[in-house]
Amino acid sequence: MSNSTKPMETTSSKADSPSKVQRALGFFRTGVRPESKGYQWTANTTPVEQRDVKIDDPAVVDEEVATSATRNYVFAHFMVGNTYPYTIDDWYQDIKLAASYNIDGFVLNVGREDWQRQRCADCFAASKRLPESTNFKFFFSFDMTSIPGGSSDDVWIFREYISANYKSPRMFRHPRTNGVVVSTFSGENNSFGRGSMENGWAYVKSELSKIVPIYFIPSFFINPSRYHGISAMDGAFNWNGGWPIHLHAGSPRHEIENPSLDSDQSHLQNLSGGRTFMAAVSPWFFTHYGVNSWNKNWIYRGDDWLYVRRWEQLISMRDNIDIAQIISWNDYGESHYIGPIKGAQPNSQAWVDGYPHEAWLPLTQYYTKAFQTGKYPAITKDRVFMWARPHPKHATSADPVPRPNNWELTDDTAWIVVFATAPARISVYTNENSADKKNYDVKAGVTKLSFELKADEGMKVSLIRDNKTVVVCNPMAYRFESRPGVYNFNAYVAISP
């Protein structure tokens, strides 16, 4: 899902017949990019060309109190459109995995296709297997780039989902009012036959409230100054807040490196009367569909430890944020999945297969706990996380789809996050037998590092303490390919054992 043209994630599995594949295929999403103002990170002013390794301080955060101890929530955006071949067991495995990393629940993105209601029924059926002590919840995000919203009759899709599931103890109810939370992707162009989007969504909320009280937190791609006039809104979700979408190939280097993520402020300033703010956090963004497909081919800069730095920002702002939504659990087409690669990919296999992201889950857990509770958890295990793109950004390929727009924004760099239980020495390599090995001392806590990659070599990091190697992150399947088969700006994500 994105703020621009986007297919529903609904390609069938190989066991499906062509007719089923056709029924499962998706649609386009269109939207606008809101302006970014406000919060800003401080950039490291040393030019990237002049440093092999980058260390981002402060290193120690594990015992620091973030802000107040109010309980906040973390949900992961889940594309139901990618679950055409899912069974109840598939759902159960995903739910159990997400819950094991302290994610509070899934935001179920649903479109117009009838089969998605059955997949959601399977999802709720799977959740019945969970022990009562596992407090995992769901709420729906109605994808208005798929669902029609021009007529009052179009509210039936909303009624179907809410009527079928509102009694489930797994439906997320906002603690402020106990209303069932409902969200959207887009919807700013839908009037439901009521003359305006403001009247249209008031009508939808009124109709759903006949079933159960509703707490409405949409993602509308509009100027947030309009929020005051939309009575149906109990809050807002800033979908684009997790990426530096304002960057372009001509941006100056000092804006590209450690870019600002500052669009939340304009939303917060326009949410009066106790309305909820839901913030976005995402590890990556790359999509690669050609003009003969969905014509989506661009990146947002995911460098500079984007995922970690965004989490740190949200934790520092957590008194103003009720919910953080991870984008995403399984949106393979946009390369920001943190869950396993499974289900029905949206013709994204060329840049997704072989590029797992599950190593981001333990990293997610650390920051999730801090956002939820207001305190960073203690580091109890030495760990190294590392991710990088598959090939040099200037590499050429016979791929009929050209390099993605804004490919120039990224760096040929490996990004590292170290969890250290005590001071240690970090050794970084691109080739274990080469002379480019470098050593760096780190403190206990969390340290962010990076180093330049070399064509046709790999990446390896060792954590050493008292002259003994404690952990090694050495993804043997990774190679920084000088001659890629396709232009792939996805990330390979690894973690030490």
N, C-alpha and C positions, 0 to 999 in steps of 0.2 A: 504494500500500500504506500502511496506517496502523495505529495501535493500536486503531482502532475499525472499525465496519462499513465494508466496502470491497469494491467489485466487482473482479473480475478484469478486466484491461484488454484486452478482446477483441472490441470492436465491429468488424464487417467493413468493408472498403472498399466504395465505391459499386459496384464491379464484381461484388460477391458477390451470390448469390441469397439470398432470404429464409431458405431452409433452412440455408444455410451460416452466415448471420448468427446464427440460433438456436443452432447448434452452437458458435459461437465466443463466445457471451455468457457472462458470468462468474457470480460468486457473491458472497456476503457474507463479510466478515472481521470478527471480533469480538475484542476483547482488553480489557486494563485499562491504566490509566495509573499507572505506578509513581510513588512519591513521589520528590521531588527534594531532595537534601541535599548540602552540600559546597562544591564550587568555586563561586565567585561573581565576577562582574565588578563593577567600581566604576561606579556610575551618575553621569552628568552631572546635577548637582542643580539646574541652572537650568531653571525650568519652560518647557516647549516653547512655551507661548503668548507668552513674552517674547523669543523669538529667531527671526529670519528665517533665519539661517544658522548651522549648527552645525559646528564644527571639532573633530575628535577627534584628540588627540595621544596618543603621540608620532608625528611625521610620518615620521621617517627610520627604516626598518627594513631596507633592502635589503642592507646589508653586515654586519648583525649575525648572529653565530652563535646559532642557536636553542638547541640542546642538543648532546648527543653525536652522533657521526657514524654511528651504527648505521643501516643501510638499513631504512626502513619502506616500507609499501606503501599505494597508493591505488587502490581499485576503485570502480566506479560501478554502482549497482543498476539492473538492466535487466529490464523487464517483458516476458517472452517472450509473455505473453498479449496484448500489443499488436502482435504481428508476424504475425497471420494471413495478410495478403497479401504478406509479405516474400519476396523472392527471395535467392539467394546474393549477388547484386550489392548488394542493400540492406544485407545484413549486412556485406559487405566495406566499404562506404562508412562505416557507423557505426564499425566497428572501426578503420579507417584514421584517421578523424577523432579518435576518442578517443585513440588512440596518439600522434597528432601533438601532443596537449596533455599528454603525459607521464602519462596515466592508465595504470595497470598492467594493467587488465583489467576485465571485466564480471562482476558477480554475477548469474547467470541465474536469475531468479525463475520457477519453473515450478509449474503446477497439475496438475489431474487430467486435463485434456483430451488425448486421444490425439494430436491434430495438433501439440501443442507439442513432442513428441519429434522430429517431422520438422523443425520450425523450428530446433531445437537442432542437429540433424544438418547443416542448411544453415549454421548459424553456424560449426561446426567445419570444414566444407568451405571456407567463405570464408576462415577463418584460414590455410589452407594456401597462400593467395596471398601472405601476408606474407613479407617477407624474414626470414631467420633472425635478423638483427640487431634486429628488432622483437620485443621480449620481452613480448608481450601474452598474458595468461592468462585463464582462466575458472574459476569454480567455481559449483556449484549452490546455490541457496537454495530449499528445498522449502516451498511455501506450504501450511501445515497448516490454513489456513482453507478450503482447497479439497480437499486430498488427505485421504482417509479414513485414520484411524489407530486404529481400534477393534479390529481383528483382526490376528493374526499374518500373515495372507495379504496385508495391505495393504503389506507391505514390498516387494512386487513392483515398484511404481512406482520406488522408490529403486534397486532392482537394475537395472531397465531403463536408467535414465540413467547409472549408474556403469559398468555392463558395456559400454555402447556407446561410452563416451568416455574411460575411465581411461587407455588407452594413448596418448592424444594428448599430444604434447609441450606442448600449449597448456593442459592441465589444471594448475591451480595447486596445487603441493605446498608445504606449510608448511616453511620451512627448518629448523625445530627438529627435526622427525622425518621429513621427506620424505613424510608422509602426505598423501593427496588431501584438500583442504579441502572440507568439506560444512557448509552452514548451513541455517537455517530461518527462516521468518517464523511465529512462534507455535509451537505444539506442546505447550504445557503441559497440554493436556487430552487428550492421546493416550497410551494405554497399550499399544496393539498386542496386546491380549489377555493382558497379563502382570500385570494387577492394579494397576499404578501407572505413572505417567509415568516414574519413575526406572528401573523394570525394563523398561518398554517401549522406551525409547531405548537402554538397554544391549543389548537384543535387536537393534534395528535396526543399531547400530554393529557388533555381532558378526557379523551376517549380511553386511553390506557388507565387513567386514574379510576375509571369505573370498574376496573378489574382489581387493581391494587395501587396504593400510593406510589408515585414515581418520583425519583430524584434524577433530574436530567442534566447530564454533563456532556454536551456535544462538542465536536471539533468542527466549527464553522470557519471557513477561510474568508474572513471578513475583517475589516478594521475593528479592533476591540472596542472602540468608542461606541459601537452600535449595541453592545451588550446591554446597556441600560434600558433599551427599548424592547428587549426580547423577554417578555414576562415568563415564558416557559423555562428559561434557563435557571437551574440551581447552581450552575458552575460552568466552567469551560476547560477544554483540553487543548493545549497548544501543541498540536501534532508536529509542527516543524521546529520545535524548540531544541531538539537533540542534535541538530547538524548545523554547520556554518554555511547555510544555504546562500548567504550574501556574497560568498567568494566567487570569483570568476578568473579565467586565465590571465586577465590583465591586472589582477589585484597586486598591489605592491607586496614584496616579501614580508615586510614587518606586519602586514595584516594576515598573510597566509599562515605564518607559523604561530602556533598557539592562538588560533583565531578566537574572537569573541563569540559567545553564545548568549545573546542579550535580549532576545525577543520576549522573554517571560515578563519583563517589567510592564510592558504596555498592557498585557492581559491582567496582571495583578492590579494595576491602577484603575481598571475599569470593572472590577468585580467587587461591588459594594454590598452591604447588607448581609455579610456572612456567607456569601457565595463561595463555593469550592473552586480551588484551582488544582487541576491535574497536569503534571509536567511530564514531558517525554524525555527518555534517555535511550540512546541507541549506539551500538558499537561500530557501525559501518554503514556504507551505502554504495552500491554499485549495481547497475542494471544494464543489460546489453541486448536489447531487442532491436532488430533492423527495421528498415522502412517497409519491408514486406511482411513484417509481423506487427508488433504493437508500437514500433517506432519510439522506443524508450532506450536511450543509450547515453548515460552520464554517470558521474560520480559526485558525491560530496566528500570533501576532505575528511578522512577518518584518521589521519596521522596525529601525532602529538598525544598519544594515549587518550584519544577522544572519549572513550567509554569511561575511563577512570576519572578524568578531569571533570566530565559532566556529572558523574556521581558526587564527586567532592563538592561541586557547586550546589547541587540539589540538597546535599546534607547541610551545607552552611545556610541554606534558605528554608529548611524544613518546617519552620514555624509558620510559613506562608503557604505550604503545600500539603494537601491532604493525601494525595495519591501520586505515586510515580508509575508511569506506564512504560515498560520496556518494549521497544520496537526492534525486534519482535522475537517470538518463539520460533516461528516457522515460515516466515516470508522469504522463500528462497530466491524469488525473482529479483529481489532488491539486496540480497546478500547480507542482511542483518540478523539472520537467525542465530539464536543461542542454543536451541534445542537440536535433537538428532535429525539427520537427513532421512526422511521417510515420507510415506503417503504419496501424493500425486504432485510432482513438480510441474510448474507452469512453463515447460520447455526451457528450463534454466540449467539443465544437466551439464551443458558445456562449461559453465563457470562455477558450478556448485559441487558436482561429484568429485570426490577426492579432496575436498576442502572443508574438513570438519570444524565446527565452532564450539563444541561442547566443553572445551577447556575454559571457555569464558564463564561457565556455570559456577565453579568455586570462587572465582573473582567476583561474580555477581552476588554471591551469598554474603561475602564480607561487607560490601557496600549496602546491600539490602538491609542487613541487620543494623547498620549505623543509621540508615534513613528511617527505619521503623522505630527504633528505640531512642535515638538521640545520642548514642554512644558507640564509638568504634569498638568492635570486639578485639580481644587480645589475640595476638599472633601466636599460635600454639604449634605451628608446623612450618618448617622451612619449605618454601615453594618458589618456583620460577615460572612465570607465565610469559609467553612470547608469541608474537604474530607478525606476519609480513605478507606482502603481495607475491604472486607467483613468478613475476618476470620484471626486468627493468622497464621503466615507463617508456623509454625510447625504442624498445625492441620492436621489430617488425614481424608481421604475421600475414599468412595468406587468408586470414579470416575475411569473409565477404562483408562482415559488419565492421566498420572502422573503429579506431580507438574511441572510447567514450568521451563525450564532451567534458571539458575540464580535467582531462587526464594530466595536464601540466601541473595541477595543484599538488599532486602527491610526490613523495620522496622515496628513493630507493633505500629504504631503511627498515631495520627490524626493531620492533617496539617491545620493550621488556618491562615487566613489573616484578619486583622481588619482594617476597614476604620473608623476613629474617627474624628468627626468635632471639638472636643475639648478634653482635657485630660479626661481620664475615667479609671475605674477599670474593669478588665476582670476577670470573674470567670469561671473556667473550671471544668467539672465533667465527670465522666463515669457513675455515678449512683447518682441521686439527693439526695438519702437518705443515702449515704455512707459518710465516713469521709475523702474521698480523694479530696474534693473540695479545690481548690487553687485559690488565688487572685493575680492579677498582675496589676500594674499601667502602663498605656500606654500614650504616648503623642498624640497630634493631628497629624493626617496624617495616614500613612500606617505602620502597625506593623505586623510582621510575628511571629507566635507562634506555638508550637506543644506540645502535651502531649501523654504519653503512654496509650494505650488502655488496657482494661481488658476483658478477655473472657466472653461472654454471657452478657455483659453490653453494654451501648450505648455511646453517646457522646453529650455533651451539653456545650454551651458557652453563657454567659450573659455579656452584656455591661451595666455598672452601672455608673451613674453620679449624684452627689448631693443626694446620697442615694436612687435614683430611678432607677429601671430597665428600660433602654431605648429600647434595642432590645435583642432578644433571638434567638439563632440558636439551635434548638432542633429537629433533624429529628427523628420523632417517629417511622418511619418504619425501622430505622437502628438498627442492633444488631450485635455485633462482635462475630459471631457464632463459638462455640468451635467444633461443629460437622457439617461441611459443606457438602452439598450434592455433590458438585463438587469443584474442585480446582479453585477458582476464585480470581484472582489478579487484577481485575478491581477496579475502585474507585466508591464509593457512594459520590456524591457531593451535598452539601446543602448550603443554604443561609438564612439569617434572613429576615423576612418580610420587 
